[in-house]
């Protein structure tokens, strides 16, 4: 019976090592994806708005979705 518990202990030890390795792989993959997205975001900011280009930038949605629309929040007077 002792050999069974020793075997079970070895299985648990192996499974914990496996999950630790799998977690490390997932963490590195997520880190690389996040780094790539951050680098792309910085590139877009610099190329689109860098060098005072933001003064010439035209937003296609500016003014179309106001924060406060007086037509919606108008009080009805009786």
Secondary structure, 3 states (H helix, E strand, C coil): CHHHHHHHHHHHHHHHHHHHHHHHHHHHHHHHHHHHHHHHHHHHHHHHHCCCHHHCCCCCCCCCCCCCCCCCCCCCCC
